[in-house]
């Protein structure tokens, strides 16, 4: 009996020692218990900051992240409310650290943009000007009304890792019609080359088409150049196989297109822009995968 009492007394003493120690170090102990760890992680998730535009519209960036480093050519991916788009696109401006606007590209919705939920978007930036150091991307809500009350935007600071200047560029040709060289439009298929500088890339065909889709500059228009390709056209895909370039565009390419002359000039602009490359002998144009019943007069 005496031995049993001694054991009970020892246990009681140990408990008196352990209970205060457990209380003192309870947080450290809970960290090693998975169920409590999971709860803590959930709480941390709930504390994450939600990014919003100037007027409170939620958005999420995938790439580039704020203050992220970028090359002269880089992709943009993220999510924003479907209300940010108009007909599935919205503009993104690249602005230098000094506040000079360098270029504007169109971001394209992935999937249905006719919703108030978050919609994924993508865009591509190729800096052909002197991009160096600090810059920013300005994401503008597409506002076809032009009314200031409907404007909204958000900005992402970025940093160019290298100087994007003439040493990192190459020349490509893009083709347009010309009202001075062909004032009476006697040969609608005839298009004329204009040289553009792009960042050096192995995807030269896509780079040339992207320049073509930008349309004419003010200086080019002063010399009579004009583009018959509608605004808002984007490239779905470009593949070159056995001398044939297969290029697929979005539905914008076929919108508002009528008349044999206009159709011939659109085809001529795209075809000649791609045939400047030695790997291309023939061009097949399609719209959302359809190549037969498109670009009809």
Order of alpha helices (4+ residues) and beta strands (2+ residues): alpha-alpha-alpha-beta-beta-beta-beta-beta-beta-beta-beta-beta-beta-alpha-alpha-beta-beta-beta-alpha-beta
